[in-house]
Amino acid sequence: MPVFSLLPSDENADRALCVKTLGELRRLGSADALAAWRARPGELFSAPAAAEASAAAVTAARLGIKTSVFETASLPVPAPPETLVKAEVTDEGVRLYRKSVKDFFPYAEFAVLAAGVLDEVPPSVNPSGPGALLEEAIKRTLGGAAPAAPAAPAGPPARETAFYLDFLTLEGARFRLRWDEADYSWLGKKKEYSSMENFRRTLEELHAFSFGRIPVTAAFTAVRSRAPVAPFRLRDLDAFDFNLRWFLAVTRR
């Protein structure tokens, strides 16, 4: 059975108004509406009938958001991303470095530059991460004492803001750079101690050398221009992917 999604017609739509509209359409409180938005950004409402989604579009318009109805399964699905270790911005294009491969793309060959702002649990505080499991295995091997009784449940682990940059080419390839794992040596004297500042500088250089001609997501513009990023914070990489599907759907109509 098909499902139809109601999406803002512009990916630059005001995020606060989008969350408010989502809450109205789904009859959710503000906290639940924000959580739903961060999980599937862009999807204000979904229904098994196009007529029901179209009726919701009338309500969204009354609240100030122009929308479009899409069959959810027809939303563009970008290719899985290939991990980058460096994205070197030059006058003519970008050199993208993977572990053992280097590609060069002129600016005219990029379809989209998308930035992601995510809430993540740092690996160092993940109690079930590889480090904790390895330590437990070593203790068992060395004949350590029996494990102590489980401690009282702790509160939710601290989260940090993580930044990603996706490059989508006109041929359909997709490459991803994570802000704190990138090599910024290409910046030379412009390189700073902060990975965040170097990441932002990368976005600035991309915008400048491409003369702003490559379509970018709203989060890309916010990070580049030092605007507040809280409205663009998403739950996880799946949400980042859905945001990109929304962007591609409304820009390719």
PyMOL commands that set and color helices and strands:
alter all, ss='L'
color gray80, all
select helices_A, chain A and resi 15-26+30-39+50-63+72-74+107-109+123-125+130-141+185-190+195-209+218-224+230-232+237-251
alter helices_A, ss='H'
color red, helices_A
select strands_A, chain A and resi 4-8+45-47+67-71+82-83+86-89+93-97+102-106+110-120+160-169+174-178+233-234
alter strands_A, ss='S'
color yellow, strands_A
deselect
rebuild
show_as cartoon
